Amino acid sequence: MSVPRKYHTATILANGSVLVAGGSSDIVCLNSAELYNPSTGIWTTTGSMSVARNFHTTSTLANGSVLVAGGSNGTYLSSAELYNPSTGIWTTTGSMNAARQYHTATILANGSVLVAGGYNGAGYLNSAELYNPSTGIWTTTGSMSIAREFHTASTLANGSVLVVGGYNGASYLNSAELYNPSAGTWTTKGNMNAARQYHTATILANGSVLVAGGYNGTYLSSAEVYNPSTGTWTTTGSMSIARGFHTASTLANGLVLVASGYNGASYLNSAELYNPSAGTWANTANMSIGRSSHKASTLANGKILVTGGTHDGSTYLNSAELY
């Protein structure tokens, strides 16, 4: 990349390119954005956001535009903007009702975007809101039963959204809840076996959700699987090494690639593969450099693009690698 960055976002566009936006570079918060072309392996600068931000979210809308929402840059942000891939230009859209960072953003079946939770300086949030791409307006929807940040959100086969874990300022959370888009309400589901934040959540081919690693006062190697039919969690095989701030990507063969992260002592370059059929992990090739707070994007050719992050907590990376 042209700029070292962590806490950025990486979004697959309709043409297969990857849009990287914002983040931090050393002590500077970024508004810059750049595009990766998988055909050439080359990065090119594109239009900059109107506001520098990190810890934001990005969502690809049905019309191909990319919605960036919230984050922070010394100030907690409620603002949102849209990237037009055809022009490379950003335009401001409606602001959220609450400023927030460390939130999640999920595309619903009707094309709306559900933003949930996070933190904004005034406290940890249980609120949620919906962005309507047709009007550019945000409306409040049902609140989660508990405030949380650094949680995950996964879209299940029936269109509901499963929110898992996180932190609420007092406790690391093992709770999970489901958002029903038709009703606009949340329902508490079974608790995980371990509380965790900085974890990953991955939809498996059978519709189950694999949650791996994270932190709850100590870094975790444990993993568990959520069964949407029963609403229960089952422990599965543990990773070979504890890690948080890692990434998880589903490969074409159904295996899940977990890459890099941090374990409290080291920035990791190791990677491992989860086999859903066996419930076991196997080590795979290492990355060239340890990194955490990076992003991983699944390209149309099935390769995984890893971008940015930090390898020592203070040096930010502009390097990228392909698995």
Secondary structure, 3 states (H helix, E strand, C coil): CCCCCECCEEEECCCCCEEEECCEECCEECCCEEEEECCCCEEEEECCCCCCCECCEEEECCCCCEEEECCECCCECCCEEEEECCCCEEEEECCCCCCCECCEEEECCCCCEEEECCECCCCECCCEEEEECCCCEEEEECCCCCCCECCEEEECCCCCEEEECCECCCCECCCEEEEECCCCEEEEECCCCCCCECCEEEECCCCCEEEECCECCCECCCEEEEECCCCEEEEECCCCCCCECCEEEECCCCCEEEEEEECCCCEEEEEEEEECCCCEEEEECCCCCCCECCEEEECCCCCEEEECCECCCCCECCCEEEC
